[in-house]
Structure formats: C-alpha cells, structure tokens
C-alpha cells in the first residue's frame, strides 16, 4: 500500500545506534573506573606491607618529624 518512508527508518536506526553507543560508553567508563580503583587499592596495600619493618618505620618517623618541625 504505502511505501515506507526512509526518513523514519533512518531515524529509528540512528536512535538505536545512539542507545547502543551510550550503553557501550557507560560500560567502558565503569570498567575503567573499576580497573583504576583496583590499582589504587593494590598500591596502598603494597605500600603498607613494605612499611612494616623497623628500618622503614624509622624513616617514616623521621619524615613525619621533619614535616612537623618545618610546618610550625
């Protein structure tokens, strides 16, 4: 009967691809955020493990002491 109008089909496909692109962008952003948050968490854990021996504690104590003396 009536021939389908190309404008409606193209708009429908464009809207659909826009939704897919938005979804992919959101998934990519979330994955990147989780990845970098994991790196920060692992880095903090490694740093606290390295500072458990006596030599590291003495070094950190001296650094903190110098900061308090210079800060006041």
Buried (B, 14 or more C-beta within 10 A) or exposed (E): EEEEEEEEEEEEEEEEEEEEEEEEEEEEEEEEEEEEEEEEEEEEEEEEEEEEEEEEEEEEEEEEEEEEEEEE
